[in-house]
Amino acid sequence: MRQSVRCSSATCLDLARYGPIFHQVRHRRPVSLTVSRRLPHSPAVLTGRTHLTGRIGGMAFNVVDGWTVPGFTHDRELGGGASGRVMLATDELTSTKVAIKYLDGALAGDEAFLARYRASARSLSQIEDPNVVDLYDFVEAPDGSAIVMQYAEGVSLRRVLAAQGPTGPLAALSMLGGTLLGLAAAHDQDVVHGALRPANILVDANGNARLTDFATAPAGTEAQSAPPYAAPELWDGAPATVATDLYAATAVFYECLTGRPPYAGRNMARLHREAPVPAEEVPGPLRDLIHKGLAKDPAQRPRSVADFLGALEDAAVSAYGPSWEAQGRGRLTELAAQAAAYPEPPKPKPARASGRNPIVAGKQSGGGGRGRWILAGVAVLVVAGAGASAMTLLRGDDKPPPDPAPAQSSTPQPSLPVGGVDPAPLVAQIDQAVNQAPGALFSYRQSGCCGFPATAKGTFGLAQGGEASYSLTLAGTGSARKPVRAFIVQDRLYVRVGRQWKASALGGRGYPAAADQVRQGSSVGNLTALLRSATKLTKGESTETGTIYEGEAPAAKLAEAPGIGPVYAQMAQATGAQQLAFAIKVDPGYRPTAFWVRAGAEDGRNQTMRGSYSKWGRKPPIQAPRTA
C-alpha cells in the first residue's frame, strides 16, 4: 500500500501520479521543535569550556583549547575538511550515537552563512525521511558552532564509484530515485542542497540512497564546492535552486552510468555552459533523462522533483520492467558491500587547522598503526568542501595474526623499512600460499588524471613458472570504454567480436593496452614487488579475516621491476610522483584479498589502482578460444 507524504498539495498531487518508486517514503510527522529535536541536550546557545578525555578502542581523544557540545561524550574523530571536523559522540543521557560537525572558524565567524543556516537548520530538523540523514540540532556558543546529526550507517557513493566504477543502469536508476526522494523532502521544507555530489550520498545496508550536508556551502561558493556537478547558472553567481539540485543529481546519475562525471577539464565553467550534453555514452533508454536533467537552461529542466521522478519511473519501467527498483536496490547493496572490502587510501592531512574548534587526537595506546580497514557498516557524515566521508575503523575482535616468522640466514640482513616490518618473510608467505591455490576471482580498477583508466572482473589462473591467464570482462577508455568479454593467455588478448574471437598482442592502444595494464596491476607479482621495494612498511589493523600491511615505495624502483615496470612508469610520468603509497590485505593464510596503490596527492594530479581477490583455489585451466 502506498504511504502518504506530508507535503504541499501541489507536490502531493504530482507525487501521487507515480507508483512503485514511492514505496520507500514513510509518513513524516510534523515536529514542534524549531531548532532541535529528539535529543535532550539541545540548547540554542551554550556557554563554557570543557576539557574532555575519552578512550575508545585503545585511542584517546582530547578536546583542548576548544569546546565540546555539552551533554555528549566524544568517541572518536570521523573526518574533517574545509567546513570543519566531525566527531562520533554519545548522548550522555540516552546513550544515542550521533555525529557532531564542529564548523571551521571561517564558517563559524561568517554571520551571513550562519543566518542562512539557522533558517535551513530549523527546516531540516523537521524532516523525517528515509532518504535524508536526520539533523538533530544546530548549536551556537561563544567558542563556535556545531551541527548534531544522525549517526548513519553505510558507505558513500563516492567510495562505491572509486572502488567499483560504473554501477550499471539498474543500480544507477535506484540511486537517482533515492536521491530525488531525499531532495523532494528537503524542497518541501524550502531547503535546497546546493552542492550535491557523490560524497554527500550515503548507500545504506538496504541499498537506500540517503543525503547529507544540506546547505553547508556558503552562498556564491556552490560551484567551487562541487565543480563537476555544478549547473551553468551557479558559475554565473546565481543562487542554488531546485533546478541546480536536479542538475547535480543528473550529473551524479551520469557518473554512476559511465564511471565519470559528464564534464572534465581545466575550464569547468565553460564546459558546463557550452559543451554538448554527452548523452550518447549512456544506454539509449536513459538518454532522455540525461538531456532533461543536464539542460543548460534551467527552464528546460524538469520543473520539480516530482516531474523528474515521473520521467524516471516511465523510462525505467519501459526499459527494465516493473521490478527495476527492487533489482537496482539489490545491486546497489552488493556494490556498497564490495566497495567496503577495499582498503581505503589515507586522507591527506588538512592544509590548515580547523579554525576555532581544534579537536586533537591523542597517541594510540596500542598497536594498529594508521592502516584501517573500512566496514560496510560505517557512519557517514560528509564534510563539505573536502568531500570526505566519515567512516568507522575496523577493529580485530581476536588477537591479530602474528608477523611471519623471520627467515633464517647466515648472511647479513639488510636494514628494514621504516615501520620495522621485514618484507622478505611476508613475500615468501604470500608466494607459498598462492602457489598452493593458484587461481582466484578478481576485480581491478585504475583511475585518475592523465592516464588510461581500465576496469576488469573475472577469473585468473597462475601457470607454473609463467604468466597468469585470465577470463574476464574488460573495459578501457576511448574506443575501448564499452565492456567486452575477453581472455588473456600468454601474451595474447582474445576479444569476442560478434560470434567470433579476434586475437591481438598485448600493449599498444585500445583493448590490448587495457588488458596489458590489467595483467600487470592485478598480478600477485605486483603486490610482492611493492613489498620488496618498500621504504616504509607497517602492520595495520588485524581481524579474523586477515591483516593489512601499509607502506610506501619509490616510483623509480617499481618502474624497473620485471613484469610490472611499464604501469608504474606511466603512473609516475603522469602524476610526477616520486613515492607511491599502498596497502595490501592478506587473509590468515597469507592469500591476498585486496590492495590499493596511489600516485600523487589526492587533491592534485593522482592515479589510483585498486584490486580485490576471492575464492582462491585450483581453477580449471584457462585456454585460448578458437579464432576465426
Secondary structure, 3 states (H helix, E strand, C coil): CCCCCCCCHHHHHHHCCCCHHHHHCCCCCCCCCCCCCCCCCCCCECCCCCCEEEEECCEEEEECCCCCCCCEEEEEEEEEECCEEEEEEEECCCCCEEEEEEECHHHHCCHHHHHHHHHHHHHHCCCCCCCECCEEEEEEECCEEEEEEECCEEEEHHHHHHHHCCCCHHHHHHHHHHHHHHHHHHHCCCCCCCCCCHHHEEECCCCCEEECCCCCCCCCCHHHHCHHHCCHHHHCCCCCCHHHHHHHHHHHHHHHHHCCCCCCCCCHHHHHHHCCCCHHHCCHHHHHHHHHHCCCCHHHCCCCHHHHHHHHHHHHHHHHCCCHHHHHHHHHHHHHHHHHCCCCCCCCCCCCCCCCCCCEEEEECCCCCCCCCCCCCEECCCECCCCECCCCCCCCCCCCCCCCCCCCCCCCCCCCCECCCCHHHHHHHHHHHHHHCCEEEEEEEEEECCCCCEEEEEEEEECCCCCEEEEEEEECCHHHCCCEEEEEECCEEEEEECCEEEEEECCCCHHHHHHHHHHHHHCHHHHHHHHHHCCEEEEEEEECCEEEEEEEEEHHHHHCCCCCHHHHHHHHHHHCCCEEEEEEEECCCCCEEEEEEEECCCCCCCEEEEEEEECCCCCCCCCCCCCC
